[in-house]
Amino acid sequence: MDSAEWSALDHAAALRRASAIADEVGIRLLGVRSHAFAGRRGKVALFDVDGTPFAFVPGGPTTVGFDAGRFAPDQRQRRSFAAVADQLNVVDDIQAYVAARTSPARQVVVPSLLVAVSAVDAAAVPAPVDDPMIVKLVTEARAVRGDLGGQRHYHVKSAGRAAAVVRDDWTIERAWFIRTPTHAEVVERLAREGRRLLTADEWEHACGAGATTLFRWGDTAPRGASDTLSVGPHREPNLFGLQIGQNPYDDEWTAEPAVARGGDGGAMAHSGIGGFPAWLTLATAYRDPYYEQFLRTDSDLLDRVLIRPAIPVP
């Protein structure tokens, strides 16, 4: 079923189709609801897959990428880019910069998929709460932090080693070892679960849902910092009901090794270059050749690897 067919269904027909998908895949349907995003309306079908919510992303012919030639930046965007062009070591040509940092517009055909509503960290491996490394991590954190002041849950993390969630009395609730996997290991792990990574085209389709604008909500970005602004269209579920492309630090691996989508690892924000260039990292078709080179050569240095599992729809 392609996007046009899915959109044309009334609620009863969409519910029947979603129920059939749940039966075919062997999962539980959570429901089908009407949903609006950025001036467009659609239907969201949600499923429970081993306790993780997945959404139906209809496929078919679609446009992905971005036509930088049609981009008409407003004065605020132009001023924002001009202010940092020297820091970026590029000429003050915002359209050329957008063209260089987005994949070109193209027509593709993508399959229908069930896609995880939120990305998951593939570098986090569940650990016993009484493991000596975990106990030491929490003990040291308690010595520094002291009383949690009634805070119900507190995250403790040692970069590149381990992480834990503790209750207000410092009882360890959950724990993980941080072990950066290779791309091949991620693919193999997902395959054992009947899942896979999204291709770059599938990721862009899942994010933009057919939108031809720079961002999935339009061509302009909210005022504020892309990595800290907690309210805005980037924080809302997209047209398919996915929490996606919300923070430049939260880039996601795709099926193509070294090709990430949804951010730049936070490089732009971390460097202090804000404004338009930082927001551009959340563009649906954003790509960063320098970050991709890092993933090809130094991805084992990451202490977090976000992926968005997908399940083919029969």
Secondary structure, 3 states (H helix, E strand, C coil): CEHHHHHHCCHHHHHHHHHHHHHHHCCEEEEEEEEEECCEEEEEEEEEECCEEEEEECEEEEEECECHHHCCCCHHHHHHHHHHHHHHCCCCCHHHHHHHCECECEEEEECCEEEECCCEECCEEECCCCCHHHHHHHHHHHHHHCCCCCCCCEEEEECCCEEEEECCCCCEEEEEEECCCCHHHHHHHHHHCCCECCCHHHHHHHHHCCCCCCECCECCCCCCCCCCCCCCHHHCCCCCCCCCCCCCCCCEECCCCCCEECCCCCHHHHCCCCHHHHHHCCCCCECCHHHHHHHHHHHHHCCCCEECCEEECC
